[in-house]
């Protein structure tokens, strides 16, 4: 199978590229500033804001599957218009599209959100992600739109890097005790996305872990797994700051889990101490 991963040099995109290559697929992955490191992948520069460039790359590569994992939190054009450009190009060649979205499309007012819930974003990034969903659904109604949450790995995700830096005194800041999400492991998420790509399902799917944990609790779990001093992690409350964004957003994934063979593990499971529960 010929797979195009847009945003392949990112954390999730890199895992998708590695997994597809290892499975023997022909993989093309894009990058904005520098290529990723996954072996057996054809790396191509691409700015998704340029519709002509996106169209030209997709027409030249003619992928059977396109996974769009590209975004920039501070850039509406990349996140929203870029998603529309990818959807238009994928539709033009008949490619199966999986678009990666985010729990940022929700305000947190309802706390629990299933796949039928309508976005009500309260940040510019959330609004861009919601606009992207609307564009993808209109352009490619057979596409999968996969909303996910905090993505964690085996030490190489941004949140894990922050925890290490805070525990070692290399960074200032706090981990919020009132900012709750449903973290997912990057390998579980990548497997689920590719399984959905190979299925006949379409529309909104929630792909997150079953454990709702605060960013502080998540930090403690990471510290314990990695043998760090969890007492060095400074707690705080987001509600006491002027940082915009939702507090408690929990993606309900029951419908998606029923459709998947892939197990979406909770943070308390995949962050168990090394050698424990493995």
N, C-alpha and C positions, 0 to 999 in steps of 0.2 A: 504494500500500500504506500502511496505517495502522500506524505504529510507535510504541511506547512505550519510551522509554529511562529506566530507573530509575537514578538517580544521574547524570543528564545534565549536571550542573554540574561534575563531576570531570574530570580530565585525559582519560581514555579516553572518558567519557560525552560530553564536548564534541566530540571528534573524530567519534564515532558520530552525534551530532546534526547536525553540519555536513555529513557525508557523505550522510546520509539526505535532508536538506533539499535539497542540491545535486542529488540524483538525482530530485527531484520527488516524494518520498514525503510523506505527511502525518505530521508528527512532533510528538509530545508528549514532553517531557522533564521530569523532576522534579528538584527541588533541596530541600535541607534548610534552608539559611540564606539563600542569595541565588541568583537565576537566573543561568544562563550567558549567553554573548554570541552564540551561534550564531544567525544570522538565519533568519527563516522558520520558527521553532520556537515552539510553544505551551508556555510554561513554567508548571509547576504545582508548588506546594509539597507535599511529602510526607515524612512520617516513617514509614519502613518498619516501625518497631517497632509501629505502631498497625494492627492487622489490619483493623479496620473501615474506616479511612481508605484503606488499600491496596485493599480490596475495592470501596469506593465509587468510587474513581478509575478502576479497571480496568473496572468495569461501565458507568460513564458514557462512557468513551472507546472501549471494545470494540476494542482493537487486534488486528490480525492477527499481529503479532510483538511480543514483549516481550523486551528485552535488560536483564538485571539486572547493572548495574555498580556497585551501591551496596555500600559496606562502611565500617567504621570499625575500625581495628586494635585499639583498646583497648575495644571495645564488643561483647561477645558477642551481645547482643540484636539489634543492627543487622545484624551479619554472618551470624549463624546463624538466629535466629528471623525476621529480616527477609526472608531468602531463602525461608523456608518460606511466609511471608505472600504474597510475590510469586508463588510457584509455585501456591499455592492459588487466588489470584485469576485468574491466567492460565488455569489449567485450567478454571475455572468458565465462562469465556467462549470456550473453545476456541482461545486464542491460542498461537501457536508460541513457546516459551520458549528463550532462550539465556542461560545463567547463567555469569557470569565467575568462575572460581576461580583458584587460585594454587599455585605450587610450594611455598608454605609448608606444604602438607599433608604434606610429606615431611621426614624427619629428616636426610637426607644420608648415612645409613649405607651405602646402596647406591650412592651418587653418581649413577648413571644410572637414570632412571625412564621407562618407556614407559607407554602408556595403560592397560595391564593391571595396573599396580602398585597395591597397596592402600595408602592413606594410613597414615602412622605419625608424626603430628605431635609436636613436642616443645615447642611454644610455645602459649600461649592463643589467639593469632590463628590459627595453623595448625589447632588443634583446632576453632575456630569455623568455619573454611573447610571442614574435613572434615565437620563436622556439617551444614553447609549442603548439601554435595554429597549426603549421605545423604538429607536431607529432599527435595531436588529430585528425586532419582532415584525416591523412593517416591511422591511426589505426582504427578510428571509424567514418566513413564518415556520419553516421546517427546522430551523436552527434550535440548538439547545442553549439556553441562557442559564449558566450555573453560578448562583450566588454562593460565596464562601465567606469565611471569617478569617481570624488571625492564622497565618500559615507558619508552622513551626517545623524545624528539621532536626538533625542530629548534631546541632551546634552551629549551623551556618546561616540561620535566619536573622533578620535584623533585630527581632526582639531578643533572641538569645545573645546576640552581640551586646545589646544594651545591658542585659542582666550581668554579663561578665564584667563589663566596664563599671557598672555601679558597685558590684561586689568587690571589685579590686580597687575602688577609689579613683578610677580613671575618668569618671563622668559625674556630673552633678545632675540632680533631678530626683524624682520620686516615681514609684510605681503606684498607680491608682487602685485603691481598694473598692471603689464604687463604679469602676469601668469594667463591665462584664461582657464577655464574648464566649463563643464556642469554638475554641481552637481546633485546627485540623492538622494532621501531619502531612507534609508535602508529598510523601510517597503514596499515601492513601488518596489524597486529592488528585494527583496525576493519574493514578490507576482508574479512579472513578470517572474522570473526564474522558479518558480514552475508551472506557467501557460505554459511556453514553454516546460517544462519537460513533461507535460501531453498532449502536442500537437503532431502533426506529422511533425512539422517543423524541419529543420536541417540546419547546416552551420552557417555562421556569422550573428549575430544579435547585433545591438547597443541598449543598455539599459541605457539611461541617461536622465537627465532632459532637458527641452527645453530652459532654461535660461543660456546664456553664461555670466559668471561673473568672475571677477578677484578674487584672493585669498583675496585681501584686501576688496573688496566689500562684499565678502562672510563673512568675519570677522565682518564687520559693521552690516550686517543683523543678524548675530548670537548675537552680542552685544545688538542690539535693542530688539530682542526677549527676551533676558535674563535680560534686565534692567541693562546692564553693561555700563561703560563709553566708548563710541566708540571713543572719542577724545584721549583716552590713547593708541589706537592701532597705532603702528608706521608703516607708509607706506614705501615702497622701490621698487626698480626696479631690477628684476632678471637679466636684461641685463647688469646691472652695477656690477654684481658679477661674480665669476668664477664657480658658481654652474652649472653643466651640466644639460641639459634637454630641452625639447621643451617649448616654451612660450605659444602660443595660439593654443589649440587643441579643436575643437568643433565637437562632435560626432553628425552626422545627423542620426536621428532615425525614419525617416518617414516610411520605410518599416516595421520595427518592430512594430511601434505604430499601423499600420493598422492591424496587426495580433493579437494584444493584447486587451483584455477587461480591463486589469489593466491600470489605468491612471498614467502616469509618470509626476508628478508635477514638476514645476520649483522651483528653490531656493527661488525666491521672494514670491511664494505662501506658501511653507511649512515652511518658516522662518518668516512668518508674525508675528507681535507682538502677544503675547499670548492674546487670546480673540478677536483678529481681524481677520476677514476673515476665521473663523473656522466654 
